[in-house]
């Protein structure tokens, strides 16, 4: 039996390598790589499900965790999302929800599944300014 080109991801280094390969394949828009893209996507999503405890966090907590892990500040999100400082601040303070476009950009930037950010969560009630952060 010949060696497989891709295997189940076992390390963070392998995960990062596969993410880079997938990004290259998608940006170059090469012909006949659909199966390879699908396989890499499945392997990466499997790793994400098993190694990222995102399911217990709401999208804002996930973003804050990713920012912390990557040494980013809110001004970095301004550039990533192409939004104003005020809008990013409202998102991070539970005053404004994430748009589909913002979810897509964050997913692409951090190389995570869009599903992890596309979860319901409670925004701050404007009248009482109390945050009920519960992902339902």
NUKOLGU-602181 format. One line per 5 residues: for each residue z negated, x, y negated of N, C-alpha, C. Coordinates in Angstrom, 1 decimal. Example, Ala and Ser with C-alpha at 12.3 -4.5 7.8 and 13.67 -1.06 7.14 Angstrom:
2
-7.8/13.2/5.7/-7.8/12.3/4.5/-7.8/13.2/3.3; -7.1/12.8/2.2/-7.1/13.7/1.1/-7.9/12.9/0.0
END
This chain:
136
0.0/0.8/1.2/0.0/0.0/0.0/0.0/0.9/-1.2; 0.8/0.6/-2.2/0.9/1.4/-3.4/-0.2/1.0/-4.4; -0.5/1.9/-5.3/-1.6/1.7/-6.3/-1.1/0.6/-7.2; -2.1/-0.2/-7.5/-1.8/-1.3/-8.5/-1.8/-0.8/-9.9; -1.0/-1.4/-10.7/-0.9/-1.0/-12.1/-2.2/-1.4/-12.9
-2.7/-2.6/-12.5/-3.9/-3.1/-13.2/-4.9/-3.6/-12.1; -6.1/-3.4/-12.4/-7.2/-3.8/-11.4/-8.2/-4.6/-12.2; -9.2/-5.2/-11.5/-10.3/-5.9/-12.1/-11.0/-4.9/-13.0; -11.3/-5.3/-14.2/-11.9/-4.4/-15.2/-13.4/-4.2/-14.8; -13.7/-2.9/-14.7/-15.1/-2.5/-14.3/-15.9/-1.7/-15.3
-15.2/-1.3/-16.4/-15.9/-0.5/-17.4/-15.4/-0.9/-18.8; -16.2/-0.7/-19.8/-15.9/-1.0/-21.2/-14.7/-0.1/-21.6; -14.5/1.1/-21.1/-13.4/1.9/-21.5/-12.1/1.3/-20.9; -12.2/0.8/-19.7/-11.0/0.2/-19.1/-10.7/-1.1/-19.8; -11.7/-1.9/-20.2/-11.5/-3.1/-21.0/-10.8/-2.8/-22.3
-11.3/-1.7/-23.0/-10.6/-1.3/-24.3/-9.2/-0.9/-24.1; -8.9/-0.2/-23.0/-7.6/0.3/-22.7/-6.7/-0.9/-22.4; -7.1/-1.9/-21.7/-6.3/-3.0/-21.4/-6.0/-3.9/-22.6; -7.0/-4.0/-23.5/-6.8/-4.7/-24.8/-5.8/-4.0/-25.6; -5.8/-2.7/-25.6/-4.8/-1.9/-26.4/-3.4/-2.1/-25.8
-3.3/-2.1/-24.5/-2.0/-2.3/-23.8/-1.5/-3.7/-24.1; -2.3/-4.7/-24.0/-1.9/-6.0/-24.3/-1.4/-6.2/-25.7; -2.2/-5.6/-26.6/-1.7/-5.6/-28.0/-0.4/-5.0/-28.2; -0.2/-3.9/-27.6/1.1/-3.2/-27.7/2.3/-4.1/-27.1; 2.0/-4.7/-26.0/3.0/-5.5/-25.4/3.4/-6.7/-26.3
2.4/-7.3/-26.9/2.6/-8.4/-27.7/3.2/-8.1/-29.1; 2.9/-6.9/-29.6/3.5/-6.6/-30.9/5.0/-6.1/-30.8; 5.3/-5.5/-29.6/6.6/-5.0/-29.4/7.6/-6.0/-29.0; 7.1/-7.2/-28.5/7.9/-8.3/-28.0/8.9/-7.8/-27.1; 8.5/-7.1/-26.1/9.4/-6.6/-25.1/9.9/-7.7/-24.2
11.1/-7.5/-23.6/11.6/-8.5/-22.7/10.9/-8.3/-21.3; 10.8/-9.4/-20.6/10.4/-9.3/-19.2/8.9/-8.8/-19.0; 8.0/-9.1/-19.9/6.7/-8.6/-19.8/5.7/-9.8/-19.7; 6.3/-11.0/-19.6/5.4/-12.2/-19.6/4.4/-12.2/-18.5; 4.7/-11.8/-17.3/3.7/-11.7/-16.2/2.7/-10.7/-16.5
3.1/-9.6/-17.0/2.1/-8.5/-17.3/1.2/-9.0/-18.4; 1.7/-9.6/-19.4/0.8/-10.2/-20.5/-0.2/-11.2/-19.9; 0.3/-12.1/-19.1/-0.5/-13.1/-18.4/-1.6/-12.4/-17.6; -1.3/-11.4/-16.8/-2.2/-10.8/-16.0/-3.3/-10.0/-16.8; -2.9/-9.3/-17.8/-3.8/-8.6/-18.7/-4.8/-9.6/-19.4
-4.2/-10.7/-19.8/-5.0/-11.8/-20.5/-6.1/-12.3/-19.5; -5.7/-12.6/-18.3/-6.7/-13.1/-17.3/-7.8/-12.0/-17.1; -7.4/-10.8/-16.9/-8.4/-9.7/-16.6/-9.3/-9.6/-17.8; -8.8/-9.6/-19.0/-9.6/-9.4/-20.2/-10.5/-10.6/-20.4; -10.0/-11.8/-20.2/-10.9/-13.0/-20.3/-12.0/-13.1/-19.3
-11.7/-12.6/-18.1/-12.7/-12.5/-17.0/-13.8/-11.6/-17.4; -13.5/-10.4/-18.0/-14.5/-9.5/-18.5/-15.3/-10.1/-19.6; -14.6/-10.8/-20.5/-15.3/-11.4/-21.6/-16.3/-12.4/-21.1; -15.9/-13.3/-20.2/-16.8/-14.3/-19.6/-18.1/-13.6/-19.0; -17.8/-12.6/-18.3/-18.9/-11.9/-17.5/-19.8/-11.0/-18.3
-19.3/-10.4/-19.4/-20.0/-9.4/-20.1/-20.4/-9.7/-21.5; -20.0/-10.8/-22.0/-20.4/-11.2/-23.4/-21.2/-12.5/-23.3; -22.3/-12.5/-23.8/-23.2/-13.6/-23.8/-22.9/-14.6/-24.9; -21.6/-14.8/-25.2/-21.2/-15.6/-26.4/-21.5/-17.1/-26.1; -21.5/-17.5/-24.9/-21.7/-18.9/-24.6/-23.0/-19.5/-25.1
-24.0/-18.6/-25.3/-25.3/-19.1/-25.7/-25.5/-19.0/-27.2; -24.4/-18.5/-27.9/-24.5/-18.4/-29.4/-23.5/-19.3/-30.0; -23.8/-19.7/-31.2/-22.8/-20.5/-32.0/-21.8/-19.5/-32.6; -20.7/-20.0/-33.1/-19.6/-19.2/-33.6/-20.1/-18.2/-34.7; -21.0/-18.7/-35.6/-21.4/-17.9/-36.7/-22.3/-16.7/-36.2
-23.2/-17.0/-35.2/-24.0/-16.0/-34.6/-23.1/-14.9/-33.9; -22.0/-15.4/-33.2/-21.1/-14.5/-32.6/-20.4/-13.6/-33.6; -20.0/-14.2/-34.7/-19.3/-13.4/-35.8/-20.3/-12.3/-36.3; -21.5/-12.7/-36.6/-22.5/-11.8/-37.1/-22.8/-10.7/-36.1; -22.9/-11.0/-34.8/-23.1/-10.0/-33.7/-21.9/-9.0/-33.7
-20.7/-9.5/-33.8/-19.5/-8.7/-33.7/-19.5/-7.8/-35.0; -19.9/-8.3/-36.1/-19.9/-7.5/-37.3/-20.9/-6.4/-37.2; -22.1/-6.7/-36.6/-23.1/-5.7/-36.4/-22.6/-4.6/-35.4; -22.0/-5.1/-34.3/-21.5/-4.1/-33.3/-20.4/-3.2/-33.9; -19.7/-3.7/-34.8/-18.5/-2.9/-35.4/-18.8/-2.3/-36.7
-20.1/-2.4/-37.2/-20.4/-1.9/-38.5/-19.7/-2.5/-39.7; -19.5/-3.8/-39.6/-18.7/-4.5/-40.6/-19.7/-5.3/-41.6; -19.2/-5.5/-42.8/-19.9/-6.3/-43.8/-19.1/-7.5/-44.1; -19.7/-8.4/-44.9/-19.0/-9.6/-45.2/-17.7/-9.3/-46.0; -17.7/-8.2/-46.8/-16.5/-7.9/-47.5/-15.4/-7.5/-46.6
-15.7/-6.9/-45.4/-14.7/-6.6/-44.4/-14.1/-7.9/-43.9; -14.9/-8.9/-43.7/-14.3/-10.2/-43.3/-13.4/-10.8/-44.3; -13.7/-10.6/-45.6/-12.8/-11.0/-46.6/-11.4/-10.5/-46.4; -11.3/-9.3/-46.0/-10.0/-8.7/-45.8/-9.4/-9.2/-44.5; -10.2/-9.2/-43.4/-9.7/-9.7/-42.1/-9.2/-11.1/-42.2
-9.9/-12.0/-42.9/-9.6/-13.4/-42.9/-8.7/-13.8/-44.1; -8.6/-12.8/-45.0/-7.8/-13.1/-46.2/-8.3/-14.3/-47.0; -9.7/-14.4/-47.1/-10.4/-15.4/-47.8/-11.2/-14.9/-48.9; -11.7/-15.7/-49.8/-12.5/-15.2/-50.9/-13.9/-14.9/-50.4; -14.6/-14.1/-51.2/-16.0/-13.7/-50.9/-16.9/-14.9/-50.7
-16.6/-15.9/-51.6/-17.4/-17.1/-51.6/-17.2/-17.9/-50.3; -16.0/-18.0/-49.9/-15.7/-18.7/-48.7/-16.3/-18.1/-47.4; -16.2/-16.7/-47.4/-16.8/-16.0/-46.3/-18.3/-16.2/-46.3; -18.9/-16.1/-47.5/-20.3/-16.4/-47.6/-20.7/-17.7/-47.1; -19.9/-18.7/-47.4/-20.2/-20.1/-47.0/-20.1/-20.2/-45.5
-19.1/-19.5/-44.9/-19.0/-19.6/-43.4/-20.2/-18.9/-42.8; -20.6/-17.8/-43.3/-21.7/-17.0/-42.7/-23.1/-17.7/-42.9; -23.2/-18.6/-43.9/-24.4/-19.3/-44.2/-24.4/-20.8/-43.7; -23.4/-21.1/-42.8/-23.3/-22.4/-42.2/-23.0/-23.5/-43.2; -22.4/-23.2/-44.3/-22.0/-24.2/-45.3/-20.5/-24.6/-45.2
-19.7/-23.9/-44.4/-18.3/-24.2/-44.2/-17.9/-23.8/-42.8; -17.2/-24.7/-42.2/-16.7/-24.4/-40.8/-15.6/-23.5/-40.8; -15.3/-23.0/-39.6/-14.2/-22.1/-39.4/-12.9/-22.9/-39.2; -11.8/-22.4/-39.9/-10.5/-23.1/-39.7/-9.9/-22.5/-38.4; -8.9/-23.2/-38.0/-8.1/-22.7/-36.8/-7.5/-21.3/-37.1
-7.0/-21.1/-38.3/-6.4/-19.8/-38.7/-7.5/-18.7/-38.7; -8.7/-19.0/-39.2/-9.8/-18.0/-39.2/-10.2/-17.7/-37.8; -10.3/-18.7/-36.9/-10.6/-18.4/-35.5/-9.6/-17.5/-34.9; -8.3/-17.8/-35.1/-7.2/-17.0/-34.6/-7.3/-15.5/-35.1; -7.5/-15.4/-36.4/-7.6/-14.0/-37.0/-8.8/-13.2/-36.4
-10.0/-13.9/-36.3/-11.1/-13.2/-35.7/-10.9/-12.9/-34.3; -10.4/-13.8/-33.5/-10.1/-13.6/-32.1/-9.2/-12.4/-31.9; -8.1/-12.3/-32.7/-7.2/-11.2/-32.7/-7.9/-9.9/-33.1; -8.7/-9.9/-34.2/-9.3/-8.7/-34.7/-10.3/-8.1/-33.7; -11.2/-9.0/-33.1/-12.2/-8.6/-32.3/-11.9/-8.6/-30.8
-10.6/-9.0/-30.5/-10.1/-9.1/-29.1/-11.0/-9.9/-28.2; -11.3/-11.1/-28.7/-12.1/-12.0/-27.9/-11.3/-13.3/-27.8; -11.7/-14.2/-26.8/-11.0/-15.4/-26.7/-11.3/-16.4/-27.8; -10.3/-17.2/-28.2/-10.5/-18.1/-29.3/-11.6/-19.2/-28.9; -11.7/-19.5/-27.6/-12.6/-20.5/-27.2/-14.1/-20.1/-27.5
-14.4/-18.8/-27.6/-15.8/-18.5/-27.9/-16.1/-18.8/-29.3; -15.1/-18.9/-30.2/-15.4/-19.3/-31.6/-15.1/-20.7/-31.9; -14.3/-21.4/-31.0/-13.9/-22.7/-31.2/-14.9/-23.7/-30.5; -16.2/-23.6/-31.0/-17.2/-24.4/-30.4/-17.9/-25.2/-31.5; -18.4/-26.4/-31.2/-19.1/-27.2/-32.3/-20.4/-26.5/-32.7
-20.7/-26.6/-33.9/-22.0/-26.1/-34.4/-22.3/-26.9/-35.7; -23.6/-26.9/-35.9/-24.1/-27.7/-37.1/-24.0/-26.9/-38.4; -23.4/-27.6/-39.4/-23.4/-27.0/-40.7/-24.7/-27.4/-41.5; -25.0/-26.6/-42.5/-26.1/-27.0/-43.4/-25.9/-28.3/-44.1; -26.9/-29.1/-44.0/-26.8/-30.4/-44.7/-27.0/-30.2/-46.2
-26.0/-30.5/-47.0/-26.0/-30.2/-48.4/-27.2/-30.8/-49.2; -27.6/-32.0/-48.8/-28.7/-32.6/-49.5/-30.0/-32.0/-49.2; -30.3/-31.5/-48.0/-31.6/-30.9/-47.7/-31.5/-29.4/-47.6; -30.3/-28.8/-47.4/-30.1/-27.4/-47.3/-30.9/-26.8/-46.1; -31.1/-27.7/-45.0/-31.7/-27.2/-43.8/-30.7/-27.0/-42.7
-30.8/-25.8/-42.1/-29.8/-25.5/-41.1/-30.3/-25.9/-39.7; -29.6/-26.7/-39.0/-29.9/-27.1/-37.7/-28.8/-26.4/-36.8; -29.0/-25.2/-36.4/-28.0/-24.5/-35.6/-28.1/-24.8/-34.2; -27.3/-25.8/-33.8/-27.3/-26.1/-32.3/-25.9/-26.3/-31.9; -25.5/-25.5/-31.0/-24.1/-25.6/-30.4/-24.2/-26.6/-29.3
-23.4/-27.7/-29.5/-23.4/-28.8/-28.6/-22.2/-28.8/-27.7
END
